Amino acid sequence: MALQDIVEQVVTGLGYELVEIERSAGGLLRITIDLPWAPGSEEYVTVEDCEKVTRQLQFTLEVEEVAYSRLEVSSPGIDRPLRGERDFERFEGEVIDLTLKAPMGAAAAGQVAANRKKFRGTLERAEGGGWQITWSDEPPPPPGRKVSKKKEAPVQVLGFELAELKEARLAPIVNFKGRRPKSVAGES
């Protein structure tokens, strides 16, 4: 049985979702897990969850005779990779970093450098299907400075299909004042 299948079977059997498997030099086997997502749920992987999966994986990998020197089980973290449609649905409205497989070219009508492949913006569902991110290249104002409502920075939009992406991750933005509540649809 392949390593991917073994790990996925153990992780899903314990009620978790396999996010990523990584084998590094020196025999490190890194497994990233998450809790299954349902709309409206905001649960996070705990240390106890990682410990439970680690114990079961150690036993299973020994039985299956998988060679590794160190096993590391962790949560996806603040820069979680976004892989499939479900991940994009789950993190709609969040700021993400994405890298395209090919540069923009002339598609942006000169608003974006033709060789640009990396973008950071807010993930949204596109009107015609697919996904888009919106961003402004103007830097945010310093804390405490009032921003004129008349002078708004131009917002740019990039539509994309999942097949066009090389990589997409949540942007690692840290708020030391605690989690912000999700805005209710229709509120501004």
Residue pairs with C-beta under 8 A, 6 or more apart in sequence:
1 64
3 21
3 23
3 66
4 21
6 60
6 61
6 64
6 66
7 18
7 21
7 31
7 57
8 18
10 53
10 56
10 57
10 60
11 17
11 18
11 31
11 33
11 53
11 57
12 18
13 56
14 52
14 53
14 56
15 35
15 36
16 33
16 34
16 35
16 36
16 45
16 49
16 53
17 33
17 34
17 35
17 36
17 37
18 31
18 32
18 33
19 32
19 33
19 34
19 76
19 80
19 81
19 83
20 30
20 31
20 32
20 76
20 81
21 29
21 30
21 31
21 32
22 28
22 29
22 30
22 31
22 32
23 29
23 30
23 68
24 30
26 69
26 70
27 67
27 68
27 69
27 70
28 68
28 69
28 70
28 72
29 61
29 66
29 68
29 70
29 71
29 72
30 72
30 74
31 53
31 57
31 71
31 72
31 73
31 74
32 73
32 74
32 75
32 76
33 45
33 49
33 50
33 53
33 73
33 74
33 75
34 45
34 75
34 76
34 80
35 41
35 43
35 44
35 45
35 49
37 86
37 90
39 89
42 182
44 75
45 74
45 75
45 76
49 75
50 73
50 74
50 75
51 73
53 73
54 71
54 73
57 71
57 73
58 71
61 68
61 71
77 172
78 170
78 172
78 173
78 174
79 97
79 169
79 170
79 171
79 172
80 87
80 91
80 169
80 170
81 87
81 167
81 168
81 169
82 88
82 91
82 96
82 168
82 169
82 170
84 162
85 162
88 123
88 131
88 162
88 168
91 123
91 170
92 123
92 124
92 125
93 122
93 123
93 124
93 182
93 183
94 122
94 123
94 170
94 171
95 120
95 121
95 122
95 123
95 170
95 171
95 173
96 120
96 121
96 122
96 123
96 133
96 168
96 169
96 170
96 171
97 118
97 119
97 120
97 168
97 169
97 170
97 171
98 118
98 119
98 120
98 133
98 160
98 165
98 167
98 168
98 169
99 117
99 118
99 119
99 165
99 166
99 167
99 168
100 117
100 118
100 119
100 160
100 164
100 165
100 166
101 117
101 164
101 165
101 166
102 117
102 164
103 114
103 115
103 116
103 117
104 112
104 113
104 114
104 115
104 116
104 117
104 158
105 114
106 114
108 114
108 116
108 156
108 158
111 156
112 156
112 158
117 166
119 133
119 135
119 158
120 133
120 135
120 171
121 133
121 134
121 135
121 156
121 158
122 133
122 134
122 135
123 131
123 132
123 133
124 131
124 132
124 133
124 134
125 131
125 132
126 132
126 159
128 159
130 159
130 160
130 161
131 159
131 160
131 161
131 162
132 157
132 158
132 159
132 160
133 157
133 158
133 160
134 155
134 156
134 157
134 158
135 155
135 156
135 158
136 153
136 154
136 155
136 156
137 153
137 156
138 153
138 154
141 147
